[in-house]
Amino acid sequence: MILVLQIRVLIYKIQALIHFRSNLKINFFKLETIIIIMNKKLAEEYWKKNIKYLIILLSIWFTVSFGFGIILIEELNQFKIGGFKLGFWFAQQGSIYVFVALILVYILLMNRLDKKFNSKRSS
């Protein structure tokens, strides 16, 4: 957790340096206050929620890529999408599209989780 926050501080410093060169004044000492250590209870709750998200999303991806693309291919080939058999589509394209969509969902979930725990940490 500390490493991630330190990386974010480094990114903020780089952004501040860019702004500083464009004649905007940024207080570098204020950026150092971003590093805040979560207490153990909050950190455990945060990681339990994170692991829960990962398990659910990876289960969906496994079901789509392995289940639909390999196991259920014969049943899905009865339907067509864009002129191609649905089982073939899942094996070739569908699992990739679902994986990218799951990455976007994970980003949204983690942003919400970060906001939730940042507000809990500050109160």
Rosetta silent file (secondary structure, phi, psi, omega in degrees, C-alpha in Angstrom):
SEQUENCE: MILVLQIRVLIYKIQALIHFRSNLKINFFKLETIIIIMNKKLAEEYWKKNIKYLIILLSIWFTVSFGFGIILIEELNQFKIGGFKLGFWFAQQGSIYVFVALILVYILLMNRLDKKFNSKRSS
SCORE:     score description
SCORE:     0.000 S_00000001
   1 L     0.000  -42.181 -178.708    0.000    0.000    0.000 S_00000001
   2 H   -66.227  -38.704 -179.823    2.801    2.385    0.875 S_00000001
   3 H   -61.777  -43.754  179.537    4.598    1.607   -2.391 S_00000001
   4 H   -62.359  -43.972 -179.890    1.506    2.455   -4.439 S_00000001
   5 H   -66.377  -35.955  178.291    1.055    5.717   -2.600 S_00000001
   6 H   -67.449  -37.152  176.524    4.730    6.569   -3.043 S_00000001
   7 H   -64.387  -41.396  177.960    4.436    5.931   -6.778 S_00000001
   8 H   -62.507  -39.705  178.130    1.417    8.224   -6.895 S_00000001
   9 H   -63.307  -40.653  177.732    3.408   10.897   -5.062 S_00000001
  10 H   -61.231  -42.094  178.075    6.197   10.498   -7.598 S_00000001
  11 H   -63.518  -42.583  178.574    3.689   10.954  -10.412 S_00000001
  12 H   -63.214  -37.003  178.640    2.282   14.054   -8.701 S_00000001
  13 H   -66.197  -39.803  178.086    5.782   15.440   -8.349 S_00000001
  14 H   -64.745  -43.254  177.389    6.468   14.892  -12.045 S_00000001
  15 H   -62.955  -39.945  178.814    3.193   16.590  -12.924 S_00000001
  16 H   -65.240  -38.095  178.364    4.051   19.417  -10.558 S_00000001
  17 H   -63.357  -40.118  177.479    7.465   19.778  -12.150 S_00000001
  18 H   -62.624  -45.086  178.510    5.831   20.097  -15.561 S_00000001
  19 H   -66.678  -35.609 -179.145    3.481   22.755  -14.192 S_00000001
  20 H   -63.263  -39.422  178.362    6.357   24.430  -12.371 S_00000001
  21 H   -67.514  -22.419  177.753    8.250   24.845  -15.639 S_00000001
  22 L   -94.522   27.502  174.186    5.185   26.540  -17.067 S_00000001
  23 L    67.923   20.209  170.856    5.442   29.219  -14.328 S_00000001
  24 L   -94.333  135.046 -177.930    2.789   27.736  -12.040 S_00000001
  25 L   -90.493  126.343  179.941    3.876   27.629   -8.421 S_00000001
  26 L  -126.228  135.644  178.353    3.409   24.254   -6.703 S_00000001
  27 L   -89.195  107.954 -178.153    4.316   23.485   -3.118 S_00000001
  28 H   -66.457  -27.972 -179.225    6.287   20.197   -3.204 S_00000001
  29 H   -69.688  -31.310  177.961    6.020   19.807    0.583 S_00000001
  30 H   -66.751  -33.380  179.128    2.235   19.685    0.351 S_00000001
  31 H   -66.777  -28.180  179.553    2.506   16.726   -2.046 S_00000001
  32 H   -65.270  -23.879 -177.707    4.424   14.736    0.588 S_00000001
  33 L   -74.916   -1.974  178.830    1.334   14.684    2.821 S_00000001
  34 L   -69.356  -29.439 -179.063   -0.390   12.317    0.365 S_00000001
  35 L   -72.848  111.289  177.869    1.385    9.334    1.965 S_00000001
  36 L  -132.179  129.819 -178.926   -0.955    8.096    4.682 S_00000001
  37 L   -89.545  127.377  176.206   -0.679    4.626    6.146 S_00000001
  38 L   -71.947  147.731  172.859   -3.966    2.746    6.563 S_00000001
  39 L   -73.349  165.065 -171.260   -4.541    1.035    9.839 S_00000001
  40 H   -62.346  -38.838 -178.201   -4.482   -2.747    9.749 S_00000001
  41 H   -64.942  -45.591  178.375   -8.259   -3.214    9.977 S_00000001
  42 H   -64.995  -39.732 -179.860   -8.961   -0.910    7.033 S_00000001
  43 H   -63.871  -41.786  178.488   -6.172   -2.486    4.979 S_00000001
  44 H   -64.866  -42.299  178.911   -7.555   -5.994    5.581 S_00000001
  45 H   -64.218  -40.861  178.281  -11.080   -4.870    4.666 S_00000001
  46 H   -60.392  -47.933 -177.019   -9.741   -3.167    1.527 S_00000001
  47 H   -72.074  -31.988  174.968   -7.856   -6.278    0.364 S_00000001
  48 H   -62.465  -43.243  178.913  -10.764   -8.631    1.134 S_00000001
  49 H   -65.828  -40.823  179.287  -12.982   -6.497   -1.074 S_00000001
  50 H   -62.518  -46.209  179.122  -10.284   -6.344   -3.764 S_00000001
  51 H   -64.665  -37.474  177.147   -9.834  -10.133   -3.771 S_00000001
  52 H   -60.757  -46.057  177.088  -13.618  -10.577   -3.912 S_00000001
  53 H   -59.369  -45.532 -178.851  -13.758   -8.384   -7.033 S_00000001
  54 H   -61.599  -44.636 -179.335  -10.891  -10.319   -8.617 S_00000001
  55 H   -62.600  -44.549 -179.548  -12.453  -13.722   -7.946 S_00000001
  56 H   -64.290  -47.704 -177.241  -15.816  -12.659   -9.374 S_00000001
  57 H   -67.854  -39.885  177.966  -14.334  -11.026  -12.481 S_00000001
  58 H   -69.997  -30.629  174.991  -11.902  -13.852  -13.193 S_00000001
  59 H   -65.654  -41.270  176.904  -14.711  -16.386  -12.744 S_00000001
  60 H   -61.950  -45.249 -179.104  -16.750  -14.526  -15.351 S_00000001
  61 H   -63.943  -41.492  178.062  -13.767  -14.487  -17.710 S_00000001
  62 H   -62.243  -44.164  179.877  -13.097  -18.205  -17.160 S_00000001
  63 H   -60.718  -44.292 -178.199  -16.748  -19.037  -17.818 S_00000001
  64 H   -70.299  -48.087 -174.236  -16.787  -17.035  -21.032 S_00000001
  65 H   -75.387  -46.527 -177.264  -13.398  -18.107  -22.399 S_00000001
  66 H   -87.075  -47.020 -176.888  -13.272  -21.750  -21.300 S_00000001
  67 H   -67.557  -54.905 -177.089  -16.942  -22.557  -20.816 S_00000001
  68 H   -77.020  -34.931 -175.705  -18.432  -20.827  -23.852 S_00000001
  69 H   -82.634  -19.698 -176.458  -15.370  -21.102  -26.092 S_00000001
  70 H  -125.861  -56.255 -172.493  -14.534  -24.773  -25.446 S_00000001
  71 H   -73.076  -47.402 -175.074  -17.074  -26.744  -23.404 S_00000001
  72 L   -96.982   19.769 -173.905  -20.370  -25.331  -24.711 S_00000001
  73 H   -62.610  -39.382 -178.481  -19.172  -24.682  -28.261 S_00000001
  74 H   -65.044  -42.199  179.345  -21.453  -27.278  -29.888 S_00000001
  75 H   -67.557  -38.468 -178.090  -24.573  -25.911  -28.197 S_00000001
  76 H   -75.835  -24.006 -179.731  -23.632  -22.308  -29.028 S_00000001
  77 L   -67.888   -9.279  176.016  -22.830  -23.109  -32.664 S_00000001
  78 L   -71.361  -20.360 -179.436  -26.580  -23.479  -33.283 S_00000001
  79 L  -106.896  154.735  179.809  -26.805  -19.667  -33.145 S_00000001
  80 E  -124.239  145.465  175.044  -25.107  -17.168  -35.427 S_00000001
  81 E  -134.790  119.859 -179.241  -23.762  -13.672  -34.811 S_00000001
  82 L    61.957   29.271  179.877  -22.555  -11.598  -37.747 S_00000001
  83 L    86.802   -5.063 -179.464  -22.674  -14.647  -39.993 S_00000001
  84 E  -109.948  151.868  175.695  -20.419  -16.723  -37.709 S_00000001
  85 E   -64.428  140.103 -174.948  -21.362  -19.509  -35.347 S_00000001
  86 H   -62.719  -39.021  178.056  -21.694  -18.212  -31.791 S_00000001
  87 H   -63.007  -42.849  176.321  -19.356  -20.825  -30.307 S_00000001
  88 H   -62.647  -42.325 -179.842  -16.676  -19.932  -32.837 S_00000001
  89 H   -61.081  -44.677  178.415  -17.217  -16.234  -32.106 S_00000001
  90 H   -62.943  -40.052 -178.642  -16.746  -16.770  -28.351 S_00000001
  91 H   -67.930  -35.530 -174.140  -13.604  -18.815  -28.937 S_00000001
  92 H   -95.822  -42.130 -172.685  -12.058  -16.260  -31.305 S_00000001
  93 H  -120.840  -41.656 -171.463  -13.397  -12.826  -30.329 S_00000001
  94 H   -56.716  -44.202 -177.828  -15.897  -12.974  -27.497 S_00000001
  95 H   -66.706  -31.832  177.866  -13.514  -13.894  -24.712 S_00000001
  96 H   -69.762  -45.230  178.310  -11.179  -11.048  -25.698 S_00000001
  97 H   -61.479  -42.720  178.876  -14.028   -8.509  -25.726 S_00000001
  98 H   -64.084  -40.190  179.126  -15.280   -9.777  -22.383 S_00000001
  99 H   -61.785  -44.774  178.370  -11.756   -9.586  -20.937 S_00000001
 100 H   -64.429  -41.894  177.353  -11.368   -5.954  -22.012 S_00000001
 101 H   -62.386  -39.666  179.249  -14.836   -5.136  -20.632 S_00000001
 102 H   -66.934  -33.588  175.193  -13.911   -6.821  -17.331 S_00000001
 103 H   -62.731  -43.830  178.539  -10.747   -4.712  -17.135 S_00000001
 104 H   -64.300  -40.648  176.735  -12.880   -1.574  -17.485 S_00000001
 105 H   -62.787  -41.900  178.990  -15.305   -2.852  -14.840 S_00000001
 106 H   -61.938  -40.634  177.592  -12.357   -3.588  -12.529 S_00000001
 107 H   -60.684  -46.324  179.129  -11.066   -0.041  -13.007 S_00000001
 108 H   -62.459  -44.996  179.846  -14.465    1.392  -12.084 S_00000001
 109 H   -62.419  -42.506 -178.708  -14.817   -0.892   -9.061 S_00000001
 110 H   -69.902  -34.585  175.662  -11.328   -0.078   -7.798 S_00000001
 111 H   -63.481  -42.861  176.139  -11.853    3.660   -8.228 S_00000001
 112 H   -63.111  -43.170 -179.353  -15.025    3.409   -6.133 S_00000001
 113 H   -64.224  -41.922  177.502  -13.233    1.266   -3.562 S_00000001
 114 H   -62.013  -43.134  178.275  -10.329    3.708   -3.359 S_00000001
 115 H   -63.334  -41.561 -179.426  -12.733    6.629   -2.871 S_00000001
 116 H   -62.122  -46.019 -176.425  -14.642    4.698   -0.212 S_00000001
 117 H   -78.459  -24.558  173.650  -11.512    3.828    1.762 S_00000001
 118 H   -68.609  -38.020  177.860   -9.978    7.257    1.367 S_00000001
 119 H   -71.000  -35.525  177.171  -13.102    8.753    2.955 S_00000001
 120 H   -67.243  -38.253 -177.156  -13.044    6.134    5.736 S_00000001
 121 H   -68.116  -36.137 -176.436   -9.371    6.788    6.354 S_00000001
 122 H   -79.338  -19.533 -179.780   -9.814   10.541    6.660 S_00000001
 123 L   -91.224    0.000    0.000  -12.718   10.292    9.113 S_00000001
